[in-house]
């Protein structure tokens, strides 16, 4: 069961301001989702093949390795640029 404190922690990490009523509602909604996932985990899938992709070949293009990315629009908006890359604060 997810607690109100868990919801408040998630909201803080996401920089979302929610009131006590919203916390109660989110707690119930998350609990409902987790209960449904638990129900799905109880389904007997014996005899069914694992399906990772709907298509035989899920790759729609060749991979291209990009070693440098220079976009003056992105770089112009960046607060901090280090070694030619946008530097962002550590979140976790």
C-alpha positions as a Markdown table, in Angstrom:
| # | Residue | x | y | z |
|---|---|---|---|---|
| 1 | Unk | 0.0 | 0.0 | 0.0 |
| 2 | Unk | 1.3 | 3.4 | -0.9 |
| 3 | Unk | 1.1 | 6.0 | 1.8 |
| 4 | Unk | 0.3 | 9.7 | 1.8 |
| 5 | Unk | 3.9 | 10.3 | 2.6 |
| 6 | Unk | 5.0 | 8.4 | -0.5 |
| 7 | Unk | 2.7 | 10.5 | -2.7 |
| 8 | Unk | 4.0 | 13.7 | -1.1 |
| 9 | Unk | 7.6 | 12.6 | -1.7 |
| 10 | Unk | 6.8 | 11.8 | -5.4 |
| 11 | Unk | 5.0 | 15.2 | -5.7 |
| 12 | Unk | 8.0 | 17.0 | -4.2 |
| 13 | Unk | 10.4 | 15.2 | -6.6 |
| 14 | Unk | 8.2 | 16.1 | -9.5 |
| 15 | Unk | 7.9 | 19.7 | -8.3 |
| 16 | Unk | 4.1 | 19.3 | -8.1 |
| 17 | Unk | 2.1 | 21.1 | -5.4 |
| 18 | Unk | -0.8 | 19.0 | -4.3 |
| 19 | Unk | -3.2 | 19.5 | -1.3 |
| 20 | Unk | -4.3 | 16.9 | 1.2 |
| 21 | Unk | -7.4 | 15.9 | -0.7 |
| 22 | Unk | -5.4 | 15.4 | -3.9 |
| 23 | Unk | -2.9 | 13.3 | -1.9 |
| 24 | Unk | -5.7 | 11.0 | -0.7 |
| 25 | Unk | -7.1 | 10.7 | -4.2 |
| 26 | Unk | -3.7 | 9.9 | -5.7 |
| 27 | Unk | -3.0 | 7.3 | -3.0 |
| 28 | Unk | -6.3 | 5.5 | -3.7 |
| 29 | Unk | -5.7 | 5.7 | -7.5 |
| 30 | Unk | -2.2 | 4.3 | -7.2 |
| 31 | Unk | -3.4 | 1.6 | -4.9 |
| 32 | Unk | -6.0 | 0.7 | -7.5 |
| 33 | Unk | -3.4 | 0.5 | -10.3 |
| 34 | Unk | -1.1 | -1.6 | -8.1 |
| 35 | Unk | -4.0 | -4.0 | -7.3 |
| 36 | Unk | -4.8 | -4.3 | -11.0 |
| 37 | Unk | -1.2 | -5.1 | -11.8 |
| 38 | Unk | -1.3 | -7.7 | -9.1 |
| 39 | Unk | -4.3 | -9.2 | -10.7 |
| 40 | Unk | -2.5 | -9.3 | -14.1 |
| 41 | Unk | 0.5 | -11.1 | -12.4 |
| 42 | Unk | -1.9 | -13.8 | -11.2 |
| 43 | Unk | -3.0 | -14.7 | -14.8 |
| 44 | Unk | -1.8 | -18.2 | -15.9 |
| 45 | Unk | 0.1 | -17.6 | -19.2 |
| 46 | Unk | 1.3 | -21.2 | -19.5 |
| 47 | Unk | 1.3 | -22.3 | -23.1 |
| 48 | Unk | 1.6 | -18.7 | -24.5 |
| 49 | Unk | 4.7 | -17.5 | -26.3 |
| 50 | Unk | 6.4 | -14.4 | -24.9 |
| 51 | Unk | 5.6 | -11.5 | -27.2 |
| 52 | Unk | 8.2 | -8.7 | -27.1 |
| 53 | Unk | 7.3 | -7.1 | -30.4 |
| 54 | Unk | 4.2 | -7.1 | -32.6 |
| 55 | Unk | 6.2 | -7.0 | -35.7 |
| 56 | Unk | 8.8 | -9.5 | -36.9 |
| 57 | Unk | 11.4 | -6.7 | -37.3 |
| 58 | Unk | 10.7 | -3.8 | -34.8 |
| 59 | Unk | 13.6 | -1.7 | -36.2 |
| 60 | Unk | 12.2 | 0.8 | -38.7 |
| 61 | Unk | 15.5 | 2.5 | -39.5 |
| 62 | Unk | 19.2 | 1.9 | -39.3 |
| 63 | Unk | 20.9 | 3.2 | -36.1 |
| 64 | Unk | 23.1 | 6.2 | -36.6 |
| 65 | Unk | 25.8 | 7.0 | -34.1 |
| 66 | Unk | 25.9 | 10.7 | -33.4 |
| 67 | Unk | 29.0 | 11.8 | -31.5 |
| 68 | Unk | 28.3 | 15.5 | -31.5 |
| 69 | Unk | 25.1 | 17.5 | -31.4 |
| 70 | Unk | 25.2 | 21.2 | -31.9 |
| 71 | Unk | 22.0 | 23.1 | -32.0 |
| 72 | Unk | 22.4 | 26.8 | -31.4 |
| 73 | Unk | 18.8 | 27.0 | -30.2 |
| 74 | Unk | 19.3 | 24.5 | -27.5 |
| 75 | Unk | 22.7 | 25.8 | -26.5 |
| 76 | Unk | 21.4 | 29.4 | -26.4 |
| 77 | Unk | 18.7 | 28.3 | -23.8 |
| 78 | Unk | 21.1 | 26.3 | -21.7 |
| 79 | Unk | 22.0 | 27.8 | -18.3 |
| 80 | Unk | 25.3 | 25.9 | -18.1 |
| 81 | Unk | 27.4 | 24.4 | -20.9 |
| 82 | Unk | 30.4 | 22.2 | -20.1 |
| 83 | Unk | 32.6 | 20.6 | -22.8 |
| 84 | Unk | 30.1 | 21.5 | -25.5 |
| 85 | Unk | 27.2 | 19.8 | -23.7 |
| 86 | Unk | 24.2 | 21.1 | -21.7 |
| 87 | Unk | 24.9 | 20.6 | -18.0 |
| 88 | Unk | 21.9 | 20.0 | -15.8 |
| 89 | Unk | 21.6 | 19.6 | -12.0 |
| 90 | Unk | 21.6 | 16.2 | -10.5 |
| 91 | Unk | 18.0 | 15.2 | -9.6 |
| 92 | Unk | 18.5 | 12.0 | -7.6 |
